Amino acid sequence: MFDHISEPAFTALVGLFGGIILGLAARMGRFCTLGAIEDLFYGENTLRLRMWGLAIGVSIVGTFGLAAVGLLDLQQTLYLSRQWNPLESIVGGLVFGYGMALAGNCGYGALARVGGGDLRSLMIVLVMGVSAYVTLGGPLSALRVWIFGDTVEATRSNSLADFLAQQSGVSPETAGITVGIAILIITLAHRPLRRSYSHMFWGAAAGVAILSGWAGTQWVASNGFDATRVVSHTFSAPIGETILYAMTSSGNSISFGTGSVIGVVVGALLGSMIKGHFRWEACEDPRELRRQMFGAVLMGIGAVVAVGCSVGQGLSAFSVLAYSAPLTLVFIGIGAAIGLRQLILGYAPSV
């Protein structure tokens, strides 16, 4: 196959495929991180939060199913191959969640809104992508490393599945699949969710998108000649990577992350056209745009510190049952709750 298409191009197509699914889920199924948190705290509605539970359950069962049949080496995945630092999850999650509330969307949600014609979200995406790269390898990288330490290879398992396997005597794959099934049972116990076929379908589809990333990049890593990382969807550094590729494509390789970012926009555009929701929007209030840009800066910083955004940690890392996932997701929720409360009470920061 690689005689006809390069390995980077193939991984980008894998990312594009899953990204389109995620973009459609956002526009057709209203799959949204901040929206789920808002519904929980202020709408007293857990339906969209349970969509996340369904996506997590499907992704866990599928991911460990892939591992069980030899199609995925879990220890090669991004979140299990590096040493976990709990402080990164706490601080990064809080900063990201607070920034998400100020910006009015996470990176994934902003990309989906760009696909619907929202020019404000385009600004959020650009600022977040640059901020992420400034933190990852730019002027703030030295400060990040000084505070949290440099990235090191994992010396012990960072997966809850391995811990449960040691305690129970079953294989990690069996333990992981069992956890995933338990999450699905708890999630589907909610009758309103079972009655909403759209929410169930798009929640499950988001989980499948994560699986496609793991399966596709693992196949390339196992069958190709380049050193391909086994990754799935996240929307922090890949946004900066996409901006960089747009400016330097003649001397730079396309990647899974680039395909993923473009895929979300394409999928959201398709979903918006199907639903008849596409329309150009701009920000008429400079103060609102200023707040959103500040939130985007915080999201870029927080996501790099936490090694993933709400999708990267909330779905991709959760699918391999990395210890970082639930802790980061909880603190993203706490940060978002603080930011939303601040906005609702009228104490938005003057930036």
PyMOL commands that set and color helices and strands:
alter all, ss='L'
color gray80, all
select helices_A, chain A and resi 7-28+33-42+47-68+74-76+78-81+86-103+107-115+119-136+141-148+160-168+172-188+191-195+197-223+237-251+256-275+286-306+312-319+324-344
alter helices_A, ss='H'
color red, helices_A
deselect
rebuild
show_as cartoon
